[in-house]
Amino acid sequence: MTAVLLTGGSGQIGSALRRSAPPGMELVAPDRATLDLADPAALARMVASRPWAAVVNAAAYTAVDRAESDAVAAWQANALAPAALAAATHAAGIPLIHISTDYVFDGAKTAPYVEDDPIAPLGVYGASKEGGEQAVRTGNPRHIILRTAWVVSPDGANFVRTMLRLGAERPELRVVADQHGCPTAASDIAGAILAVIAQLGTVWGTYHFVNDGAATWYDLAQAVFDRAAGHGLPQPTVTPITTADYPTPARRPANSRLSTDRIRGTFGIEPRPWRTAIDEIVDQLLKERRGA
């Protein structure tokens, strides 16, 4: 049986991975009480405890706005913990798969970002994730850095769940329509990670994985409510607004679309359309709501 160590098992991506681990794979996901990611010695002991086929780091500080006033915690989770994991996995001869973000880019590019484009984060969150990338690259040559974006799922706090909640409470919502990105289902990210693990060998480096197509937050909200309407839910009016109309502590890139050409060509991974993924998530959430 193949054994894989997963950090961040309670997050959106970690939860999806735990659900989708195939037969023959033992996915070990210690909780925070069992493994303190702020303790490099504990990480080293865990990594050295078994001959893992791979370590997947899906743990992260993802509160983009709160990070602006909580930089130490963001850097601890997003840069120092990956540095410790990189050192420990390198010492044990184990590959490291590390999840990163579109927010390492500044959004000035008009086309989708490719893996080798210059990184220039706009805030603490993106900068700390950049730090994590650099730590992994320098700490363990046998690494895969997987950048993804706009993660949504039936689990945890995310945009789809927020829209469904607010749509049930308010007749009208104002949603930003000038930030462009790639909505991505955590289940699809999990599938991509598993496909990469199955093909680990001599191909290392940085890859992008997102669902196919692009959207604004307004487009995504509208897609959520269009699908919910098919379940008989009333549709709120969604009004497009600009980023300037909705100021936040952290600046966000105006364009953070990611190209998936490299992961398609290297691993044969074909992302499905984001709207298909969103429909599936909305269907599941509303089915759970009816069953509650």
SETORGU-541709 format. One line per 4 residues: for each residue x, y, z of N, C-alpha, C, O. Coordinates in steps of 0.05 Angstrom, whole numbers, plus 5000, padded with zeros to 4 digits. Example, Ala and Ser with C-alpha at 12.3 -4.5 7.8 and 13.67 -1.06 7.14 Angstrom:
<recs>
5264:4886:5156:5246:4910:5156:5264:4934:5156:5285:4934:5169 | 5257:4955:5142:5273:4979:5143:5258:5001:5157:5268:5023:5161;
</recs>
This chain:
<recs>
5017:4976:5000:5000:5000:5000:5018:5025:5000:5037:5027:5015 | 5011:5044:4983:5025:5069:4981:5016:5088:5004:4992:5091:5009 | 5035:5099:5018:5028:5117:5041:5036:5146:5033:5058:5151:5024 | 5017:5164:5037:5021:5192:5031:5014:5208:5056:4993:5204:5068;
5032:5226:5063:5027:5244:5086:5015:5270:5076:5025:5283:5058 | 4993:5278:5088:4979:5302:5081:4977:5322:5104:4968:5314:5126 | 4987:5346:5100:4982:5368:5119:4959:5385:5109:4955:5388:5085 | 4944:5396:5128:4921:5412:5120:4897:5395:5112:4882:5402:5094;
4894:5372:5125:4873:5353:5117:4845:5362:5123:4826:5351:5113 | 4842:5383:5140:4815:5393:5146:4806:5416:5128:4783:5425:5129 | 4824:5426:5111:4817:5448:5092:4801:5437:5068:4795:5414:5066 | 4795:5456:5050:4779:5448:5027:4793:5427:5010:4782:5406:5003;
4819:5432:5003:4833:5413:4986:4839:5388:5002:4836:5366:4991 | 4847:5390:5027:4853:5367:5043:4828:5349:5046:4830:5325:5044 | 4805:5361:5051:4781:5346:5054:4774:5331:5029:4766:5308:5029 | 4777:5344:5006:4772:5332:4980:4792:5309:4975:4784:5288:4964;
4817:5312:4983:4836:5291:4979:4829:5267:4996:4831:5244:4987 | 4821:5271:5021:4814:5249:5038:4790:5233:5027:4789:5209:5031 | 4772:5247:5014:4749:5233:5003:4756:5217:4978:4743:5197:4972 | 4776:5227:4963:4782:5215:4937:4806:5198:4935:4813:5189:4913;
4819:5192:4957:4843:5175:4957:4835:5148:4946:4815:5136:4955 | 4849:5137:4926:4841:5112:4913:4848:5088:4930:4864:5090:4949 | 4836:5065:4924:4844:5040:4937:4874:5035:4933:4884:5040:4911 | 4887:5026:4954:4916:5022:4951:4932:5045:4961:4957:5043:4962;
4919:5068:4968:4933:5091:4978:4924:5096:5007:4900:5100:5012 | 4943:5096:5025:4937:5104:5053:4944:5133:5056:4968:5141:5055 | 4924:5150:5060:4928:5178:5063:4927:5185:5092:4906:5183:5105 | 4950:5193:5103:4952:5199:5132:4951:5229:5135:4968:5244:5125;
4930:5239:5150:4926:5268:5153:4924:5275:5182:4902:5277:5193 | 4946:5278:5196:4945:5285:5224:4932:5312:5229:4936:5331:5214 | 4917:5314:5251:4904:5339:5257:4924:5357:5272:4947:5349:5278 | 4916:5381:5279:4934:5400:5292:4943:5391:5319:4966:5398:5327;
4926:5377:5333:4934:5367:5359:4956:5345:5357:4972:5342:5375 | 4956:5331:5335:4976:5310:5330:5002:5321:5319:5024:5312:5326 | 5000:5340:5301:5023:5351:5287:5022:5382:5287:5004:5393:5274 | 5040:5394:5301:5042:5424:5302:5059:5433:5278:5084:5428:5279;
5047:5446:5259:5063:5455:5235:5082:5477:5241:5099:5483:5225 | 5080:5489:5265:5098:5510:5273:5123:5498:5288:5140:5513:5297 | 5124:5471:5289:5146:5458:5304:5163:5443:5283:5155:5420:5276 | 5185:5454:5274:5201:5440:5254:5211:5412:5263:5212:5394:5247;
5217:5409:5288:5225:5383:5298:5203:5362:5296:5208:5339:5289 | 5178:5370:5303:5156:5352:5300:5151:5345:5271:5145:5321:5265 | 5153:5364:5253:5150:5358:5225:5172:5338:5215:5166:5319:5201 | 5196:5343:5224:5218:5325:5216:5213:5296:5226:5218:5277:5211;
5203:5294:5251:5198:5267:5262:5176:5253:5246:5177:5229:5240 | 5155:5268:5239:5132:5256:5225:5141:5247:5197:5135:5225:5188 | 5156:5265:5183:5166:5258:5156:5184:5233:5157:5183:5216:5139 | 5201:5231:5177:5220:5209:5179:5208:5184:5190:5221:5163:5191;
5182:5185:5199:5170:5162:5213:5164:5139:5194:5161:5116:5203 | 5160:5145:5168:5152:5124:5149:5164:5130:5122:5172:5153:5117 | 5167:5110:5105:5176:5115:5078:5154:5125:5059:5145:5111:5041 | 5145:5150:5064:5123:5161:5049:5129:5162:5019:5152:5167:5011;
5109:5156:5002:5113:5159:4973:5114:5189:4966:5127:5196:4947 | 5101:5205:4982:5101:5234:4977:5089:5248:5002:5074:5235:5018 | 5096:5273:5006:5083:5290:5026:5069:5312:5011:5081:5325:4993 | 5043:5316:5017:5027:5337:5004:5022:5358:5025:5010:5353:5046;
5031:5383:5019:5026:5405:5038:5003:5422:5028:5006:5439:5011 | 4979:5416:5039:4956:5432:5032:4948:5451:5054:4927:5464:5053 | 4965:5453:5075:4960:5471:5097:4968:5499:5089:4988:5504:5075 | 4952:5519:5097:4958:5547:5090:4942:5566:5107:4921:5559:5118;
4952:5590:5110:4937:5612:5121:4925:5626:5097:4939:5638:5081 | 4898:5625:5095:4885:5634:5070:4867:5659:5074:4853:5667:5055 | 4867:5670:5098:4850:5694:5103:4865:5718:5092:4880:5731:5105 | 4859:5724:5067:4874:5744:5051:4874:5772:5065:4895:5784:5067;
4851:5781:5074:4849:5807:5086:4861:5807:5114:4875:5826:5122 | 4855:5787:5130:4865:5786:5157:4896:5785:5158:4909:5794:5176 | 4908:5773:5137:4937:5771:5136:4951:5798:5136:4973:5800:5146 | 4937:5818:5127:4949:5845:5126:4956:5855:5155:4975:5870:5158;
4941:5846:5174:4946:5854:5202:4956:5830:5219:4959:5832:5243 | 4961:5808:5206:4969:5783:5220:4992:5770:5205:4992:5746:5200 | 5012:5787:5197:5033:5778:5179:5049:5755:5191:5058:5737:5177 | 5054:5756:5217:5071:5735:5229:5059:5708:5226:5072:5688:5219;
5033:5706:5232:5019:5680:5229:5018:5671:5200:5021:5647:5194 | 5013:5690:5182:5012:5683:5153:5039:5672:5144:5041:5652:5130 | 5061:5686:5152:5088:5677:5143:5095:5651:5157:5109:5634:5145 | 5087:5647:5181:5092:5621:5195:5080:5598:5180:5093:5578:5174;
5054:5600:5173:5040:5578:5160:5048:5575:5131:5051:5553:5121 | 5052:5598:5117:5055:5597:5088:5084:5596:5078:5089:5589:5055 | 5103:5603:5096:5131:5603:5087:5149:5586:5106:5164:5569:5096 | 5147:5590:5132:5165:5576:5150:5158:5546:5152:5176:5529:5152;
5133:5540:5153:5125:5511:5154:5133:5497:5128:5144:5475:5130 | 5128:5508:5105:5138:5495:5080:5168:5493:5080:5179:5473:5069 | 5183:5512:5091:5212:5510:5092:5220:5486:5109:5238:5471:5101 | 5207:5482:5132:5213:5459:5149:5206:5433:5135:5221:5413:5137;
5183:5433:5121:5175:5409:5107:5195:5402:5084:5201:5379:5079 | 5204:5423:5070:5223:5419:5048:5248:5407:5059:5259:5388:5047 | 5258:5417:5081:5283:5407:5092:5279:5378:5102:5297:5361:5097 | 5257:5372:5114:5252:5346:5125:5249:5325:5103:5260:5303:5104;
5233:5332:5082:5229:5314:5060:5255:5309:5044:5260:5287:5035 | 5270:5330:5040:5296:5327:5026:5314:5308:5042:5327:5291:5030 | 5316:5312:5068:5333:5295:5084:5324:5265:5083:5341:5247:5084 | 5298:5261:5080:5287:5234:5079:5285:5222:5051:5278:5199:5047;
5291:5239:5031:5290:5230:5003:5261:5226:4993:5255:5208:4978 | 5243:5243:5003:5215:5241:4996:5206:5265:4979:5213:5288:4986 | 5190:5261:4958:5180:5283:4942:5160:5300:4958:5145:5289:4975 | 5160:5326:4953:5141:5344:4966:5123:5358:4945:5133:5370:4926;
5097:5356:4949:5078:5370:4932:5066:5392:4949:5054:5388:4970 | 5070:5417:4940:5063:5441:4955:5042:5457:4940:5046:5463:4916 | 5021:5465:4953:4999:5480:4941:5004:5510:4944:5009:5519:4966 | 5004:5524:4922:5007:5553:4922:4984:5567:4908:4963:5555:4905;
4987:5592:4901:4964:5609:4894:4970:5628:4871:4992:5634:4864 | 4948:5636:4858:4949:5656:4837:4957:5684:4848:4966:5701:4833 | 4954:5687:4874:4959:5714:4886:4989:5720:4888:4996:5741:4899 | 5007:5703:4878:5035:5710:4876:5039:5730:4853:5061:5741:4851;
5019:5733:4836:5021:5752:4813:5007:5778:4819:4989:5779:4836 | 5015:5799:4805:5004:5826:4811:4980:5833:4794:4966:5853:4799 | 4973:5816:4774:4949:5821:4758:4953:5841:4735:4933:5847:4722 | 4977:5850:4730:4981:5870:4709:4981:5858:4681:4976:5872:4662;
4986:5832:4679:4986:5819:4653:4958:5816:4643:4939:5812:4659 | 4954:5819:4617:4927:5817:4606:4920:5789:4597:4896:5782:4594 | 4940:5772:4593:4935:5744:4585:4938:5726:4610:4947:5735:4631 | 4930:5701:4608:4934:5682:4630:4963:5679:4638:4981:5679:4620;
4969:5677:4663:4996:5675:4673:5006:5646:4668:4992:5627:4671 | 5032:5645:4659:5045:5619:4656:5065:5617:4680:5070:5636:4694 | 5075:5592:4684:5090:5586:4708:5115:5603:4711:5123:5609:4734 | 5127:5611:4689:5153:5626:4690:5150:5656:4690:5170:5670:4689;
5125:5666:4690:5121:5695:4691:5132:5706:4718:5132:5692:4738 | 5142:5731:4717:5152:5743:4742:5130:5744:4764:5107:5750:4758 | 5137:5739:4788:5118:5741:4810:5122:5767:4825:5145:5777:4829 | 5100:5779:4833:5100:5805:4846:5075:5808:4862:5056:5823:4854;
5073:5795:4885:5049:5795:4901:5042:5823:4911:5059:5840:4916 | 5016:5828:4914:5006:5854:4922:5002:5857:4952:4999:5879:4963 | 5002:5835:4967:4996:5836:4996:5011:5815:5011:5027:5800:5000 | 5005:5814:5037:5020:5796:5055:5014:5767:5048:5032:5751:5048;
4989:5761:5042:4982:5733:5036:4999:5723:5012:5012:5703:5014 | 4998:5738:4990:5013:5730:4966:5042:5729:4971:5056:5711:4961 | 5053:5748:4986:5081:5749:4992:5090:5725:5009:5111:5713:5004 | 5073:5718:5028:5080:5694:5045:5079:5669:5029:5094:5650:5033;
5060:5667:5010:5059:5643:4993:5082:5643:4974:5093:5621:4968 | 5091:5666:4964:5116:5667:4948:5139:5657:4965:5156:5642:4955 | 5140:5665:4990:5162:5656:5008:5161:5626:5011:5182:5613:5011 | 5137:5614:5012:5135:5585:5014:5145:5571:4989:5158:5551:4990;
5139:5583:4966:5149:5572:4941:5179:5571:4940:5191:5551:4933 | 5191:5594:4948:5220:5596:4947:5233:5576:4967:5253:5563:4961 | 5220:5572:4990:5230:5553:5009:5230:5525:4999:5248:5509:5003 | 5208:5518:4985:5205:5491:4974:5226:5487:4951:5238:5466:4950;
5228:5507:4934:5247:5504:4911:5276:5500:4921:5290:5483:4911 | 5283:5515:4941:5311:5514:4950:5315:5491:4970:5338:5482:4974 | 5294:5482:4983:5297:5462:5004:5296:5433:4995:5308:5416:5007 | 5281:5428:4973:5278:5400:4963:5276:5401:4933:5255:5408:4922;
5297:5393:4918:5295:5392:4889:5273:5375:4878:5263:5380:4856 | 5266:5354:4893:5244:5336:4884:5217:5347:4894:5205:5336:4912 | 5208:5368:4881:5184:5381:4889:5165:5386:4865:5174:5388:4842 | 5140:5388:4871:5120:5398:4853:5106:5421:4868:5094:5417:4889;
5107:5445:4857:5091:5468:4867:5067:5470:4849:5070:5474:4825 | 5044:5468:4861:5019:5469:4845:5003:5494:4852:4992:5496:4874 | 5004:5513:4834:4989:5538:4839:4960:5534:4830:4955:5523:4808 | 4941:5543:4846:4913:5541:4839:4900:5568:4847:4913:5586:4855;
4873:5569:4845:4860:5595:4848:4830:5592:4854:4818:5572:4847 | 4820:5611:4868:4791:5615:4872:4778:5588:4880:4759:5579:4868 | 4789:5576:4901:4781:5548:4909:4753:5548:4921:4747:5564:4939 | 4736:5531:4912:4709:5528:4922:4702:5498:4926:4714:5481:4912;
4684:5493:4944:4676:5465:4949:4652:5465:4967:4643:5487:4976 | 4641:5442:4974:4619:5441:4993:4629:5444:5022:4613:5446:5040 | 4656:5446:5026:4667:5447:5053:4677:5475:5060:4683:5491:5042 | 4678:5480:5086:4691:5504:5095:4679:5530:5086:4656:5531:5077;
4694:5552:5088:4685:5578:5080:4696:5584:5052:4720:5583:5048 | 4677:5590:5034:4686:5597:5007:4663:5613:4993:4641:5616:5004 | 4669:5623:4970:4652:5642:4956:4624:5630:4950:4604:5643:4953 | 4624:5605:4941:4598:5592:4933:4580:5590:4957:4557:5597:4956;
4591:5580:4979:4575:5578:5004:4566:5605:5014:4543:5608:5023 | 4583:5625:5012:4575:5652:5020:4553:5663:5003:4534:5675:5014 | 4554:5659:4977:4533:5669:4959:4506:5656:4965:4486:5669:4965 | 4507:5630:4969:4481:5616:4975:4469:5626:5001:4445:5629:5003;
4486:5631:5021:4476:5641:5046:4465:5670:5043:4443:5675:5053 | 4481:5687:5030:4472:5715:5027:4447:5716:5008:4430:5733:5012 | 4447:5699:4988:4424:5699:4970:4398:5692:4983:4376:5700:4975 | 4400:5676:5005:4376:5669:5020:4367:5691:5039:4344:5691:5049;
4385:5710:5044:4380:5731:5064:4373:5758:5051:4358:5774:5063 | 4382:5763:5027:4380:5789:5015:4368:5788:4987:4374:5769:4972 | 4352:5807:4980:4341:5808:4952:4360:5818:4932:4357:5813:4908 | 4381:5832:4940:4400:5843:4921:4429:5841:4933:4433:5846:4957;
4448:5834:4916:4476:5833:4924:4493:5849:4904:4487:5849:4880 | 4514:5861:4914:4533:5876:4898:4559:5860:4898:4570:5854:4919 | 4568:5853:4873:4591:5835:4871:4611:5846:4851:4604:5857:4830 | 4637:5844:4858:4658:5856:4842:4659:5842:4815:4658:5818:4812;
4661:5859:4794:4661:5849:4767:4685:5857:4750:4685:5854:4726 | 4707:5867:4764:4731:5874:4748:4756:5859:4758:4778:5868:4753 | 4752:5837:4773:4774:5819:4779:4769:5793:4764:4747:5781:4767 | 4789:5784:4749:4785:5761:4731:4803:5738:4741:4827:5742:4746;
4791:5715:4744:4806:5691:4753:4793:5666:4743:4777:5666:4725 | 4801:5644:4756:4792:5617:4748:4780:5602:4771:4795:5590:4787 | 4754:5602:4774:4742:5587:4796:4749:5557:4793:4749:5546:4771 | 4756:5545:4816:4767:5517:4815:4756:5501:4838:4757:5509:4861;
4745:5477:4832:4734:5460:4852:4757:5445:4867:4776:5435:4854 | 4755:5444:4893:4775:5430:4909:4776:5400:4900:4798:5389:4901 | 4754:5389:4893:4754:5361:4884:4771:5357:4859:4784:5336:4856 | 4771:5376:4841:4787:5374:4817:4817:5378:4823:4834:5366:4811;
4823:5396:4842:4851:5399:4851:4860:5373:4863:4883:5365:4858 | 4844:5361:4880:4851:5335:4891:4856:5314:4870:4876:5299:4871 | 4840:5314:4849:4844:5295:4827:4870:5300:4813:4885:5281:4805 | 4877:5326:4809:4903:5333:4797:4926:5324:4814:4946:5314:4803;
4924:5328:4840:4946:5320:4858:4950:5289:4857:4972:5280:4855 | 4928:5275:4857:4930:5245:4855:4942:5236:4829:4958:5217:4828 | 4935:5250:4807:4947:5244:4781:4976:5249:4781:4992:5234:4769 | 4985:5271:4793:5013:5278:4795:5028:5257:4812:5049:5247:4804;
5017:5249:4835:5029:5229:4851:5034:5203:4836:5055:5190:4839 | 5014:5195:4820:5016:5170:4805:5038:5171:4784:5047:5150:4774 | 5047:5195:4777:5067:5198:4756:5093:5210:4765:5110:5218:4749 | 5097:5211:4792:5121:5223:4802:5146:5207:4793:5146:5183:4792;
5166:5222:4785:5190:5209:4775:5213:5229:4773:5226:5236:4792 | 5217:5239:4748:5239:5257:4744:5230:5285:4736:5247:5303:4733 | 5204:5289:4733:5194:5315:4725:5185:5330:4749:5165:5323:4762 | 5200:5351:4756:5194:5367:4779:5190:5396:4771:5194:5403:4748;
5181:5413:4789:5179:5442:4783:5151:5453:4790:5137:5442:4807 | 5145:5475:4777:5120:5490:4783:5100:5486:4761:5106:5487:4738 | 5075:5482:4770:5053:5477:4751:5028:5493:4760:5025:5499:4784 | 5011:5499:4741:4985:5512:4747:4963:5491:4743:4963:5476:4723;
4944:5491:4761:4919:5475:4757:4896:5492:4766:4894:5500:4789 | 4877:5497:4747:4852:5510:4753:4831:5498:4734:4838:5485:4714 | 4806:5501:4741:4785:5492:4722:4786:5509:4697:4796:5532:4697 | 4776:5498:4675:4778:5511:4649:4759:5535:4647:4737:5534:4656;
4769:5556:4635:4754:5580:4631:4760:5601:4652:4775:5596:4671 | 4749:5625:4649:4754:5647:4667:4728:5661:4674:4707:5657:4661 | 4729:5676:4696:4704:5690:4706:4712:5713:4723:4735:5716:4731 | 4693:5730:4728:4696:5750:4749:4680:5740:4773:4665:5720:4770;
4683:5753:4796:4667:5745:4819:4637:5748:4813:4620:5733:4822 | 4630:5769:4797:4603:5773:4789:4593:5749:4772:4571:5739:4777 | 4609:5740:4753:4602:5717:4736:4597:5693:4754:4578:5677:4749 | 4615:5689:4773:4613:5665:4790:4588:5667:4807:4574:5646:4810;
4582:5690:4818:4557:5693:4834:4533:5687:4817:4514:5673:4826 | 4533:5698:4793:4510:5694:4775:4506:5664:4769:4484:5654:4767 | 4529:5650:4764:4527:5622:4758:4516:5606:4782:4500:5587:4778 | 4524:5614:4806:4513:5601:4830:4483:5604:4832:4468:5585:4837;
4473:5629:4828:4445:5634:4830:4429:5622:4807:4406:5614:4811 | 4441:5621:4784:4427:5608:4761:4422:5579:4767:4401:5568:4761 | 4443:5566:4778:4439:5537:4785:4420:5533:4808:4403:5515:4807 | 4421:5551:4828:4403:5549:4850:4374:5553:4842:4356:5541:4853;
4370:5570:4822:4343:5575:4812:4331:5549:4801:4306:5545:4802 | 4347:5532:4789:4338:5507:4779:4328:5488:4801:4313:5469:4796 | 4336:5494:4826:4326:5479:4849:4302:5493:4862:4292:5484:4883 | 4292:5514:4849:4269:5527:4859:4274:5550:4879:4255:5561:4890;
4300:5557:4882:4306:5579:4900:4302:5606:4886:4308:5609:4862 | 4292:5626:4901:4290:5653:4888:4317:5665:4882:4336:5661:4896 | 4318:5679:4859:4343:5691:4851:4345:5720:4860:4328:5736:4853 | 4366:5727:4876:4370:5755:4882:4380:5770:4858:4391:5758:4839;
4376:5796:4858:4389:5812:4837:4418:5816:4844:4425:5823:4866 | 4435:5810:4824:4464:5813:4828:4473:5837:4811:4471:5838:4787 | 4483:5857:4825:4492:5882:4813:4523:5883:4811:4536:5880:4831 | 4534:5886:4787:4563:5887:4784:4574:5913:4795:4563:5935:4790;
4596:5911:4809:4610:5935:4820:4639:5933:4814:4649:5912:4805 | 4654:5955:4819:4683:5954:4814:4697:5948:4841:4686:5950:4862 | 4723:5942:4838:4739:5938:4862:4740:5963:4879:4740:5961:4904 | 4740:5986:4867:4740:6011:4882:4715:6015:4898:4715:6029:4918;
4692:6003:4889:4667:6005:4904:4667:5987:4928:4650:5990:4946 | 4686:5968:4930:4686:5949:4952:4715:5947:4963:4728:5927:4959 | 4724:5968:4977:4751:5968:4988:4756:5946:5009:4738:5941:5025 | 4779:5934:5007:4787:5913:5026:4815:5919:5037:4830:5933:5024;
4822:5908:5060:4850:5913:5070:4872:5904:5051:4892:5917:5049 | 4867:5881:5037:4887:5871:5018:4880:5877:4989:4857:5875:4981 | 4900:5886:4974:4896:5890:4945:4896:5863:4932:4910:5844:4940 | 4879:5860:4911:4876:5835:4896:4883:5840:4867:4877:5862:4856;
4895:5820:4854:4902:5824:4826:4877:5826:4808:4857:5812:4812 | 4878:5845:4789:4855:5848:4771:4853:5825:4752:4831:5818:4743 | 4875:5812:4745:4876:5789:4729:4894:5768:4742:4918:5772:4744 | 4882:5745:4750:4899:5724:4761:4892:5698:4747:4894:5676:4758;
4884:5700:4721:4879:5675:4706:4905:5660:4702:4926:5672:4698 | 4903:5633:4704:4927:5616:4702:4925:5598:4678:4904:5586:4672 | 4947:5596:4663:4948:5577:4640:4954:5549:4651:4971:5546:4669 | 4940:5530:4640:4945:5502:4648:4958:5486:4626:4958:5461:4627;
4971:5499:4607:4983:5484:4585:5005:5465:4595:5008:5443:4584 | 5021:5474:4615:5043:5457:4623:5034:5432:4637:5045:5410:4631 | 5014:5433:4654:5005:5409:4668:4991:5390:4649:4991:5366:4653 | 4977:5402:4629:4964:5385:4609:4985:5370:4593:4983:5345:4589;
5006:5384:4585:5026:5371:4568:5044:5352:4583:5052:5331:4572 | 5050:5357:4608:5068:5340:4624:5054:5316:4636:5064:5294:4634 | 5031:5320:4648:5017:5299:4663:4991:5289:4649:4979:5271:4659 | 4984:5302:4627:4959:5293:4613:4934:5300:4629:4913:5287:4625;
4935:5320:4646:4912:5328:4662:4895:5348:4646:4905:5369:4638 | 4870:5342:4643:4852:5360:4627:4830:5371:4646:4812:5357:4653 | 4833:5397:4654:4813:5408:4672:4786:5411:4659:4783:5416:4635 | 4765:5406:4675:4738:5409:4664:4729:5438:4667:4742:5453:4682;
4708:5447:4653:4699:5474:4655:4690:5482:4683:4679:5466:4698 | 4696:5507:4690:4690:5515:4718:4660:5515:4723:4651:5509:4745 | 4643:5521:4702:4614:5521:4707:4604:5493:4713:4586:5491:4730 | 4615:5473:4701:4607:5446:4708:4614:5439:4737:4597:5427:4751;
4637:5448:4746:4645:5443:4773:4627:5458:4793:4619:5448:4814 | 4621:5483:4786:4603:5499:4804:4575:5487:4805:4564:5486:4827 | 4564:5478:4783:4538:5465:4783:4538:5441:4802:4519:5437:4818 | 4559:5426:4802:4561:5402:4819:4562:5410:4848:4549:5397:4865;
4577:5431:4855:4579:5439:4883:4553:5450:4893:4544:5444:4915 | 4540:5467:4877:4514:5478:4885:4493:5456:4889:4479:5456:4908 | 4493:5437:4870:4474:5414:4873:4479:5399:4899:4460:5392:4913 | 4504:5395:4906:4510:5380:4930:4502:5396:4955:4491:5384:4974;
4508:5422:4955:4502:5438:4979:4472:5440:4983:4462:5438:5005 | 4457:5443:4961:4428:5445:4964:4415:5418:4971:4395:5417:4985 | 4427:5397:4961:4417:5370:4969:4422:5366:4999:4404:5355:5013 | 4445:5374:5009:4451:5372:5038:4432:5390:5054:4422:5382:5075;
4426:5413:5044:4408:5431:5058:4380:5419:5060:4367:5421:5081 | 4370:5407:5038:4343:5395:5039:4343:5371:5058:4322:5365:5070 | 4365:5357:5060:4366:5333:5077:4370:5340:5107:4367:5323:5124 | 4377:5365:5112:4382:5373:5140:4357:5374:5157:4358:5380:5181;
</recs>
